Amino acid sequence: MEYWNTYETKIGTLRIVEKENRISRIETVKTNIEYPKGKKVETKLIKKAYEQILEYLEGKRKEFTLPLLIKGTTFQEKVWNELLKIPYGETRTYGEIAKQIGNEKASRAVGGANHNNPIMIVVPCHRVIGSNKKIVGYAGGLEVKEILLKLEQHY
């Protein structure tokens, strides 16, 4: 069974989903529509995730302590696990991530995996930038990516 809830934040409405007692999805949503699976309820874990995200957005948290359920293709999971290694306040390029996972020619595929990251903010795909050091591509919108990167540089 999946459980989910939505919350208003300074970066928009976030939906947080729990499955198998782990966070499986954090995403921006345009409207407070029903999630097609599961039940809308604020579990202890969903509330904890929301509180940690609020602390992060207020500059009071640099690391998350949440159990995660990261499911994708083998390649996607490799990329997402590599993203978890990027320290707060630092960035990597798509090419650097590709090299770190042992496939230096896969920078475009890294971009695709980033775009499909199901657990935004906690799995910090916002910390991946273009080779020219510009802010490019973000499923939550470039303005949100810019807010998150500026937040991390400020604190």
N, C-alpha and C positions, 0 to 999 in steps of 0.2 A: 504494500500500500504506500502511496505517496501522499504527503501532506504539504500544503503550501499556504503562504500568506503574502500579501502585498503591503508595502510601506512607502510612504512619501519621504523622500530625502532631498538634499540640496542638488542632487544630480538627476532627479526625476523619480518616477515610481519604480521600485524594485520588487521583483517577485523572488522569494526564497523558497526553494523546494527541498524537502527532506525525503529520503528513501533509504530503507534499511538502516535507520538510525544514523545516517550521515547526510551531509549537505550534498545534493546532487546537481543543483542548479541555482545560480543567482544571475538574474538578467533584468535589463530595463524593459519596461512595458509601456506602451502608449496609453492604454486604458486599463481600468481595473476589471478586465473581463475574466471569466472563469477559466482556470487552467483545465485543459481537456482531460487530465488524469487526476485521480486522487481526490482529496477532501480539503477544503479550505478550513484550516485550524492553525492556531498559533501554538505549536509544540514548544517545549522547553528549549530544544535545540534550535528551532527557527528563531525564537526570541533571542537566544544567545548570539546567533549569527547576526541578527539585526543590530543588537547592541554593540557588537564588535565592529560592524561596518560604521555605525554612528561615531564610535570612538575614533576610528580611522579617519573619517571625514572631518572630525574636529581636530585632527592632528595629535591625538592622544594615544594612538596605537600604531605600531609599526609592523607587528607580526600577528597573525591570526592563529588561534588555537581551536580549530574546528575539525572534527572528523569529516573527511571528504570521500565522496564516491565519484571518482573520475572515470567515466566510461566513454570510449571512442575507439577508433581504429588503433592498431598497434603504433602507427606513426604519430597519430594525434596524441596519444597518451605519453609517448616519448617527449614530444614537444611540451606538453602541459607540465610534465614533471620537471623538465628543464627550466620552465618559467618560474616554478616555485623556488629555484635556486638564485634568482635575481634579487639582490638585496634591495631593501627599501631605499629610495632616493637614487638608485642607479638605473641605467638603461642598457639594452643590448640591441644590436641590429638583427634583422631577420637572418642575414648572412652569418652573424656570430652564433646565433642559435643553431643554424644548420650545421655549422662546423662542430659545435659542442655535442650534437647528437650523432656525429660521425657521417654526415652526408652534406658536405659543403656546397653542393650544387642544388640543394633543396630549399633555397630561400623563399621561392614562391609557394612551395608546399607548406613551409612554416607559416607563411602569411595566411594560407587557407586554414590551417589548424588553429591559428590565433583567432581567426574570424569565427570559428565554431567552438571556441572555448565556452563550456557550459557554466563555468563558475567565475564570472567576472569579479574583479577587484581582489578576491582571495587568491585566485590563480592569476597572477598579475600580467596579463597580456598587454595591459596599457604601458608597460615598461619596455615594450619592443617598438623600435623606431626604424625609419628608413636608413639606408646606407649613407645618405647625405645628412643624417642627423635631424631630419625633419619629421614632424608628427604626421604619420600616414596611417590609414586604415584602422578602424575600430568599430566593432559591431554595435557598441553603445552610442556611437557618434563621435566625431572628432572633437567636438566641444567638450564632451565628457572626458575624453582621453586627456585633453589639454588641462582641464581642471585637476584631474588626478595627478598628472605629472607636476604641475605647479605646486600642488599641495605637498607632495613629497620633497620638492626642492626647498620649500619654505621652512619645514620643520626639521 
